[in-house]
Amino acid sequence: MRPSLVIVGAGPRGTGLIERIAANAPELYGGSGLDIHLVDPHQPGAGRIWRAAQSPLLWMNSHAEDITMFTDETVAMEGPVSEGPTLHEWAGIDGRVFADRPLQGSYLRWVHERAVAALPPDVTVHHHPRRALRVSGPREGRQQVWLEGRPRPLPADLVVLALGHLDAELDDEQSALATYARDHGLLHLPPDFTADSDLSALKAGEPVLVRGFGLAFVDLMVLLTEGRGGRYEGDTYVPSGQEPVLYVGSRRGVPYHSKIGYDWSGERPPLPRFFGPAEVDELLARPQGFDFRRDVWPLVAKELGFAHYHRLFTVHPERTSVAWSVFEEKYAAAADVAEREAHVASAVPDPADRLDLDALDHPLDGVRYGSFEEFQEGLRGYVEGDLSRRHDPRYSPDLAVFLALLSVYGQLVRLGGIGPWWHGFFSYVASGPPGPRLRQMLALSRAGVLKFLGAGLTVSGEDGVFRASSATVPDFFVEARTLVEARLPEPTVGRARDTLLRELHADGVAETPDGLLRVDPGDGRILDRAGLPHPRRFALGPYTDGRTPGAFTRPRTGGPAFRQNDATARAALRFLSRLSSQAAA
């Protein structure tokens, strides 16, 4: 029988895996034929998130020149580099454009077709437009992948779960609010991919509470304004009259930072410097394990600071008081955070030129406004300041920190379960909305369509309505009959609505304390609760403790997902090649 590989999930992660199989097959696969089965109800390449059937008003949150599905020499992998065009090169558009998501879906479908065409002639790809329900089979034998609406399973010598963002059951607090909504005739929209949410019940002119100020909120804002016929005339929003009034708040109380609006020039910071492979090896070797806040974060913070000050001292020396060589030596030798901060304060006169990660993460901590109206003006000023800084190359140390964040993420992937805080911090600082979206936010605020609630938002069900308040504006609250949870569902195995993951959870796979599926950091094999890797099951994606910033990436930044795809592809090909040889013998 021909060897069989089943890949569950045919979006960008599954496509990237096929691309790596095609690149590595000439070296590693000597078998006589191979069947690759792709299981996904959506079209291969784009998958669910990047499907064509969504509003073109929804954009990518990266410039078209910063999106690639192809490897380059910066990816630390064993397999060969297979270069290809970025989104802007493929589409023939301005590299500084924020392309719409249907266009990205077209690019991903093309990448998929190219990857399939690059496979050896005796490798056949079959697409099954169904959902996978469960995987069964002995550890040392062939697996069975059961599909919705199909009485017989797909036989599989290896299974790779390349699932993307999935639906999840509500947590306890959300469940209580949803129950309150049902009991009182209210509307509670749970965490979801915004393009999939039914927004038709959000009526014109009615107040809507929104919890979440990240990219899911930006999508919601777009669909309920431009998506309902509103338009922008310069910096002014002209309502259609069909918009609800959005009251938005979150844990931080501010939107994600704007994408940086200028290009890098000159010398890059030499990364990694304080948090690289050697530091990760040392952490992994500790018999007692490690704690993220105690053992990892200090190294990460020092790395981010190094990138920031390297750029400041080498490009803007007039804003410093000592030579870079002197600063770097003392920075490296600082025994603790207090010593390092004192050294920075003596060498960098302007506080605006210093990197304060706590203030960056929680800009409204301890900030109080005397009235709701004062806070509206204050937050508009905050957003305007963020836009100004993020589009001014005089503050290019911010871009250096962005590069350091990418470098750090590439190292953290090896550590596995580091908790949810880091991913949220990374997204808030490095994966925010395009600048034009924040300008639209300002216009909507001035038009009265969007109102800000503040940090530490609390929502309760009281007196037959939802009530929201924040410490940012003491003694102020808003009541509404609709609450939208504007964020993606948490990618946990135990609360996943995906039947396949729930079955794996029941079968005893290992999980991190925050519910992510544990995988071998070397090749992505699924671990059981004894820490043993399954010889025939792999997993890649945001629900694993090997989660990366994304399935595609900015060119020449190391692409952790590409490195993982290559390692998994090579492990799979070696296994399947041995299997084919044994069968031939």
Secondary structure as UniProt FT lines:
FT   STRAND          4..8
FT   HELIX           12..28
FT   STRAND          34..39
FT   TURN            44..50
FT   TURN            56..57
FT   HELIX           64..66
FT   TURN            73..74
FT   HELIX           87..91
FT   TURN            95..96
FT   HELIX           101..117
FT   TURN            121..122
FT   STRAND          123..128
FT   STRAND          132..136
FT   TURN            139..140
FT   STRAND          143..147
FT   TURN            148..149
FT   STRAND          154..156
FT   STRAND          158..161
FT   HELIX           172..184
FT   STRAND          187..189
FT   HELIX           194..196
FT   TURN            200..201
FT   TURN            204..205
FT   STRAND          207..211
FT   HELIX           215..224
FT   HELIX           226..228
FT   STRAND          231..233
FT   TURN            234..235
FT   STRAND          236..238
FT   STRAND          245..249
FT   HELIX           277..285
FT   TURN            287..288
FT   HELIX           292..296
FT   HELIX           297..315
FT   HELIX           317..319
FT   HELIX           324..333
FT   HELIX           337..347
FT   HELIX           351..353
FT   HELIX           357..361
FT   TURN            363..366
FT   HELIX           372..390
FT   HELIX           393..395
FT   HELIX           397..415
FT   HELIX           421..430
FT   HELIX           435..446
FT   TURN            447..448
FT   STRAND          450..454
FT   STRAND          458..462
FT   TURN            463..464
FT   STRAND          465..469
FT   TURN            471..472
FT   TURN            474..475
FT   STRAND          477..480
FT   STRAND          482..485
FT   TURN            494..495
FT   HELIX           499..507
FT   TURN            513..514
FT   TURN            521..523
FT   STRAND          525..528
FT   TURN            529..530
FT   STRAND          533..539
FT   TURN            542..543
FT   TURN            545..546
FT   TURN            555..556
FT   HELIX           560..584
//
